[in-house]
Amino acid sequence: MHFNIWQLGIVLLIVVLIFGTKRLKSIGSDLGGAIKGFKSAMDTDGDKSTKEGHKRLESDEPDAEFAEQKKDKDRSA
């Protein structure tokens, strides 16, 4: 299925009339930000925040919720 330039122009005109230029600009920037975020999440080699997140998960400090549960068990025993 091939589109010529007139068909693409008509579709573009209809899209602009429906959404408006400001809305199309915000949709484009949101889509670009989502793609950048997805690419950075897929790149685990250079992502420092992921490495820091792993360090937090591997820490020996108990979670606040776990500490409260432990106190409740000690009181009931």
N, C-alpha and C positions, 0 to 999 in steps of 0.2 A: 504494500500500500504506500504510494508516494503522494506527498503533499507538495503543491507548488507554492510560490511566494504569496499569491493572493489568498489562498486558503489559510495560511499561517497568519497573515495580516488580519483577516476577519476574526479568527479565533482570538488573537491578541487584543483586538479592539473590544470584543465582547467581554473578555476577562477584565480589561481596564474599566469598562462601564459597570460591571457588576461589583468589583471590589474597590475600585478607586486607586489612584496612584500612591497615596499615603499608606493604605492598607497593604498594597503589593510590596512597598518598600519594607515595611515592618515584617511581613511574611518572609521576605528574602533574607533579611538580617537574622531573624530567628532561625531560619533553616541553616544559614551559614554557621551560626553559633552552635547549633546542634551537631552539625557535621564536624566542626573543630573539636567539640567535646568528645564525640565518638572516637575520632582519630587519636586524641590524646589518651583516652582510656584504653585503646587497643595497643598503644605503645607503652609497654611496661618497662623497657630498659631505661628510659630517661625520665620516668615519672617519679619524682621524689615523694610526692604525697602518698603514693601507694606503698613505698618502702616504709615511710613513717607509720602508716596505718598498720602494716605488718608488725612493726615494733610494738605498737600499742596492744595488739592482739596477743603478742607473745609475752607480755609483762606478767610478773608474778603477783601484782597487786590485785586483790579481789574487787569485784564490782560492788557498788553500794548495795544493790539489791541482794546479792549473794551474802554480804555481811549481815544484813538485816535478817535474812532467813536463818543464818547460823545462830544469831542471838536468840531468835524465837525458839529454835530447837533446844538450845541450852536452858532456856527458862522453863520449857515444858518437861524436861527430863528430871 
